[in-house]
Amino acid sequence: MEILHLSSLTERAIARHEVREIEQRHTVDGPRQDVTLDEDDDVVIIYNRVPKTASTSFTNIAYDLCAKNKYHVLHINTTKNNPVMSLQDQVRFVKNVTSWKEMKPGFYHGHISYLDFAKFGVKKKPIYINVIRDPIERLVSYYYFLRFGDDYRPGLRRRKQGDKKTFDECVAAGGSDCAPEKLWLQIPFFCGHSSECWNVGSRWALEQAKYNLINEYFLVGVTEELEDFIMLLEAALPRFFRGATELYRTGKKSHLRKTTEKKLPTKETIAKLQQSEIWKMENEFYEFALEQFQFVRAHAVREKDGELYILAQNFFYEKIYPKAN
């Protein structure tokens, strides 16, 4: 316990040092507190990443591009990966994100549930993006990740290390780590910080998650079509994602994090989980997100010879009055 505590303190000290270095670097160039940022720079993206949805692969692209495209990447490290912030931390976080000019343009990522910045009187809200995954595939991946880790940090001891029980055996035995309640994650991540969001099986939470996905998120992709998600982001937000598609296709860090020792569940196991109302709701949300993503993609790209191409600008202005002299 002492070693873990010291490690946490060390990480926080390093983070504070890195922040001070960046702020000092900006101060040398001249203080920015009273400077109005260029519109292209006054942008913050928040990627409130859902665990085991290829989030590490995608985040590493942001890290690889940040120096070249001139923006900052910051990891939101919450205690024990708790996705719900205290009210006072919500206020601190909103204030940091909106007023920390040295970190703009900024790309924030972390395992936190959606937070409505409008509640805090913010005039310019951040741009939210996310990726979700087939709910059973996500749970299976997380189950084995807790036991065997991945190829990203293979030496790290995991919480359930030593437990050799397969996912199929867990479901057959009615284990808690594979219970239908464990599927309830993507809905609350999109629903947010309301108590009802974390009430497992809440129909209100599902509808709120759908509402937020449509109204509060710029783009939500799916793990199974991650490359298309990246392509759309590059076309729409080149300030951050210029070069992302090519990097994903050719870079060594594509699909960087792969859970080891993962065994696919049997049809019987899948059928048993699919009987639960929780799976039906999480799957409804996933299908809703998938349909919306495919709708956006269909209006943004065209296919030719098996390849997708981003459409050029498809509108223009005319009949402009009054006429210039």
Backbone hydrogen bonds, N-H to C=O, Kabsch-Sander energy under -0.5 kcal/mol:
donor,donor_aa,acceptor,acceptor_aa,energy
5,H,1,M,-2.1
6,L,2,E,-2.4
7,S,3,I,-2.4
8,S,4,L,-2.2
9,L,5,H,-2.2
10,T,6,L,-2.4
11,E,7,S,-2.3
12,R,8,S,-2.2
13,A,9,L,-2.2
14,I,10,T,-2.5
15,A,11,E,-2.3
16,R,12,R,-2.4
17,H,13,A,-2.1
18,E,14,I,-2.5
19,V,15,A,-2.2
20,R,16,R,-2.3
21,E,17,H,-2.3
22,I,18,E,-2.0
23,E,19,V,-2.5
24,Q,20,R,-2.7
25,R,21,E,-2.0
26,H,22,I,-2.0
27,T,23,E,-2.0
28,V,24,Q,-1.9
29,D,25,R,-1.1
30,G,27,T,-0.8
35,V,32,R,-1.3
37,L,35,V,-0.6
41,D,38,D,-1.3
42,D,38,D,-1.8
43,V,41,D,-2.1
45,I,106,G,-2.9
46,I,127,I,-2.9
47,Y,45,I,-0.5
47,Y,108,Y,-3.2
48,N,46,I,-0.7
48,N,129,I,-0.7
49,R,47,Y,-2.1
50,V,131,V,-0.5
53,T,50,V,-0.5
58,F,54,A,-1.9
59,T,55,S,-2.7
60,N,56,T,-2.3
61,I,57,S,-0.8
61,I,58,F,-0.7
62,A,58,F,-1.3
63,Y,59,T,-2.0
64,D,60,N,-2.3
65,L,61,I,-1.6
66,C,62,A,-1.2
67,A,63,Y,-0.5
69,N,65,L,-3.0
70,K,66,C,-0.8
71,Y,66,C,-1.9
72,H,105,P,-2.6
74,L,107,F,-2.5
76,I,109,H,-3.4
77,N,75,H,-1.0
78,T,76,I,-0.9
81,N,78,T,-2.2
82,N,79,T,-1.7
85,M,83,P,-0.6
90,Q,86,S,-2.4
91,V,87,L,-1.8
92,R,88,Q,-2.0
93,F,89,D,-3.0
94,V,90,Q,-2.6
95,K,91,V,-2.2
96,N,92,R,-2.7
97,V,93,F,-2.8
98,T,94,V,-2.1
99,S,95,K,-2.2
100,W,96,N,-1.9
101,K,99,S,-1.8
103,M,100,W,-1.4
104,K,101,K,-1.8
106,G,43,V,-2.0
107,F,72,H,-2.8
108,Y,45,I,-3.1
108,Y,106,G,-0.5
109,H,74,L,-2.3
110,G,47,Y,-1.6
112,I,110,G,-1.9
113,S,83,P,-2.6
114,Y,189,F,-2.7
117,F,115,L,-0.9
119,K,116,D,-1.0
120,F,117,F,-1.7
121,G,118,A,-1.8
122,V,117,F,-1.2
125,K,123,K,-0.7
127,I,44,V,-3.1
128,Y,126,P,-0.6
128,Y,216,E,-0.6
129,I,46,I,-2.1
130,N,219,L,-1.5
132,I,221,G,-2.2
138,R,134,D,-2.5
139,L,135,P,-1.9
140,V,136,I,-2.6
141,S,137,E,-2.2
142,Y,138,R,-2.2
143,Y,139,L,-2.6
144,Y,140,V,-2.1
145,F,141,S,-2.0
146,L,142,Y,-2.1
147,R,143,Y,-0.5
147,R,144,Y,-0.6
148,F,144,Y,-3.2
149,G,144,Y,-0.5
149,G,145,F,-1.8
151,D,258,K,-1.4
156,L,153,R,-1.5
160,K,146,L,-2.3
161,Q,158,R,-1.6
163,D,160,K,-2.1
164,K,162,G,-0.8
170,C,166,T,-2.2
171,V,167,F,-2.5
172,A,168,D,-2.4
173,A,169,E,-1.8
174,G,170,C,-0.5
174,G,171,V,-0.9
175,G,170,C,-2.9
178,C,175,G,-0.6
179,A,176,S,-0.9
182,K,179,A,-2.1
183,L,180,P,-1.9
184,W,181,E,-1.2
185,L,183,L,-1.6
186,Q,183,L,-0.7
189,F,185,L,-1.9
190,F,186,Q,-1.5
191,C,187,I,-2.4
192,G,188,P,-2.5
197,C,194,S,-1.1
198,W,194,S,-0.6
198,W,195,S,-1.3
199,N,196,E,-1.3
200,V,198,W,-1.0
202,S,199,N,-1.8
206,L,202,S,-1.6
207,E,203,R,-2.2
208,Q,204,W,-2.5
209,A,205,A,-2.5
210,K,206,L,-2.2
211,Y,207,E,-2.3
212,N,208,Q,-2.7
213,L,209,A,-2.3
214,I,210,K,-2.0
215,N,211,Y,-2.8
216,E,212,N,-2.9
217,Y,212,N,-1.0
218,F,128,Y,-2.7
219,L,128,Y,-0.9
221,G,130,N,-2.5
223,T,132,I,-2.4
225,E,222,V,-1.7
226,L,223,T,-1.3
229,F,225,E,-1.5
230,I,226,L,-2.3
231,M,227,E,-2.3
232,L,228,D,-2.2
233,L,229,F,-2.0
234,E,230,I,-2.3
235,A,231,M,-1.9
236,A,232,L,-2.3
237,L,233,L,-3.4
240,F,237,L,-1.5
241,F,237,L,-2.4
242,R,238,P,-1.5
244,A,241,F,-2.4
247,L,243,G,-1.8
248,Y,244,A,-2.5
249,R,245,T,-2.2
250,T,246,E,-2.2
251,G,247,L,-2.8
254,S,251,G,-1.1
256,L,253,K,-1.6
258,K,256,L,-0.8
259,T,257,R,-0.5
260,T,149,G,-1.7
262,K,259,T,-0.6
270,I,266,T,-2.2
271,A,267,K,-2.6
272,K,268,E,-1.9
273,L,269,T,-2.1
274,Q,270,I,-2.3
275,Q,272,K,-0.9
276,S,273,L,-1.6
280,K,276,S,-1.7
281,M,277,E,-1.9
282,E,278,I,-2.7
283,N,279,W,-3.2
284,E,280,K,-1.7
285,F,281,M,-2.1
286,Y,282,E,-2.3
287,E,283,N,-2.9
288,F,284,E,-2.0
289,A,285,F,-2.5
290,L,286,Y,-2.7
291,E,287,E,-2.4
292,Q,288,F,-2.0
293,F,289,A,-2.5
294,Q,290,L,-2.6
295,F,291,E,-1.9
296,V,292,Q,-2.3
297,R,293,F,-2.7
298,A,294,Q,-2.3
299,H,295,F,-1.2
300,A,297,R,-1.7
301,V,297,R,-1.9
302,R,309,Y,-2.3
304,K,307,E,-2.8
307,E,304,K,-1.8
309,Y,302,R,-2.8
311,L,300,A,-2.8
321,Y,319,K,-0.6
